[in-house]
Amino acid sequence: MTTDMLSIEGVSKNFGGLSVISEVSFSVPEGGRVALIGPNGAGKTTMFNLVSGVYRQTAGAIRLRGHDISNVPSRKRVRLGMARSFQNIRLMPHLSVIENVMLGQQARTKSLADMAMPLSGSRWRREAETLLGEMGLDTYPGEVVATLPYGIRKKIEVVRALAAQPQLLLLDEPAAGLNQTETASLRDFLMGISRRGVTLLVVEHDMGLVRSLCDHAVVLNFGRKIYEGSTQTVHEDPLVLEAYLGPRHNVAQGAVTNNGVAGDAA
Ligand SMILES: Nc1ncnc2c1ncn2[C@@H]1O[C@H](COP(=O)(O)OP(=O)(O)OP(=O)(O)O)[C@@H](O)[C@H]1O
């Protein structure tokens, strides 16, 4: 029997009187690669914010390896094995690659005093260098982040998240702003992370990446789950087609492109 790394159980989120997530349930199996997709405004980022503890849900429960983390603050969720990369790169541009990765290690420390340790300790530095090497980025440790190509910075942000040694990695639009070659390279890079045993939950608009990286998809529309199943057949689902194309869509138009269902942004 597979264990669920993450369980979303009847989760809702209201902002004042506005319902943004409504009774959504799904799970991410240990070691799985699951895509969370849907049209603009569907609630994907809100769901990531709920999972990572930025927001507290209005109803329902969130479990990490079976433990209810609904009331656990976000910093502690990182220590419990969850890390996140953001759509807009949040690296420190004036610091070097290795310093940025070492900032990711700080998430594993418990006190303010401990937080100073990674940047000063050589053991931490060696560990960060090893991680960069394992992820094929060992040519960059001393480079200042701002000087590096965007595709490399995206990967470094993921490595910084990995420095927290997560079991579950939340990736928010990892391919945003990347060209086709960079996206293909990122896909191989993320598969490498999956092979390390890290469970992936990915919000992504690029359906080519979704299909080649993830086996399972959850589709949200207006804060509700409208599909859960294979990434290979998601584009054939009538509710998904309607969500992307409108109620009077023509199924024949429903070809999936690399930028979404029938060319719409996912
Ligand atoms: N803090 C907030 N207060 C009020 N409404 C919010 C808040 N955050 C998000 N929303 C609303 O919730 C809905 C879902 O937004 P969300 O950003 O989660 O969608 P998304 O699927 O990530 O969209 P996109 O693909 O465009 O990033 C939108 O209508 C948005 O305006």
PDBQT file of the ligand as one rigid body, heavy atoms in Angstrom, charges set to zero:
ROOT
HETATM    1  N1  LIG A 301      -5.677  37.469  -0.495  1.00  0.00    +0.000 N 
HETATM    2  C1  LIG A 301      -6.725  37.403  -1.317  1.00  0.00    +0.000 A 
HETATM    3  N2  LIG A 301      -7.857  38.119  -1.065  1.00  0.00    +0.000 NA
HETATM    4  C2  LIG A 301      -8.921  38.051  -1.885  1.00  0.00    +0.000 A 
HETATM    5  N3  LIG A 301      -8.964  37.292  -2.996  1.00  0.00    +0.000 NA
HETATM    6  C3  LIG A 301      -7.885  36.556  -3.296  1.00  0.00    +0.000 A 
HETATM    7  C4  LIG A 301      -6.715  36.578  -2.482  1.00  0.00    +0.000 A 
HETATM    8  N4  LIG A 301      -5.795  35.727  -3.053  1.00  0.00    +0.000 NA
HETATM    9  C5  LIG A 301      -6.365  35.235  -4.157  1.00  0.00    +0.000 A 
HETATM   10  N5  LIG A 301      -7.612  35.744  -4.305  1.00  0.00    +0.000 N 
HETATM   11  C6  LIG A 301      -8.548  35.422  -5.384  1.00  0.00    +0.000 C 
HETATM   12  O1  LIG A 301      -8.680  34.012  -5.394  1.00  0.00    +0.000 OA
HETATM   13  C7  LIG A 301      -8.826  33.541  -6.722  1.00  0.00    +0.000 C 
HETATM   14  C8  LIG A 301      -7.788  32.484  -6.986  1.00  0.00    +0.000 C 
HETATM   15  O2  LIG A 301      -6.516  33.114  -7.063  1.00  0.00    +0.000 OA
HETATM   16  P1  LIG A 301      -5.182  32.279  -7.231  1.00  0.00    +0.000 P 
HETATM   17  O3  LIG A 301      -4.052  33.252  -7.318  1.00  0.00    +0.000 OA
HETATM   18  O4  LIG A 301      -5.094  31.244  -6.180  1.00  0.00    +0.000 OA
HETATM   19  O5  LIG A 301      -5.425  31.588  -8.640  1.00  0.00    +0.000 OA
HETATM   20  P2  LIG A 301      -4.381  30.827  -9.590  1.00  0.00    +0.000 P 
HETATM   21  O6  LIG A 301      -5.058  29.597 -10.050  1.00  0.00    +0.000 OA
HETATM   22  O7  LIG A 301      -3.091  30.669  -8.899  1.00  0.00    +0.000 OA
HETATM   23  O8  LIG A 301      -4.255  31.849 -10.789  1.00  0.00    +0.000 OA
HETATM   24  P3  LIG A 301      -3.016  32.131 -11.799  1.00  0.00    +0.000 P 
HETATM   25  O9  LIG A 301      -2.892  30.936 -12.689  1.00  0.00    +0.000 OA
HETATM   26  O10 LIG A 301      -3.471  33.343 -12.534  1.00  0.00    +0.000 OA
HETATM   27  O11 LIG A 301      -1.798  32.386 -10.951  1.00  0.00    +0.000 OA
HETATM   28  C9  LIG A 301      -8.730  34.758  -7.641  1.00  0.00    +0.000 C 
HETATM   29  O12 LIG A 301     -10.019  35.166  -7.961  1.00  0.00    +0.000 OA
HETATM   30  C10 LIG A 301      -8.033  35.784  -6.777  1.00  0.00    +0.000 C 
HETATM   31  O13 LIG A 301      -8.398  37.074  -7.127  1.00  0.00    +0.000 OA
ENDROOT
TORSDOF 0
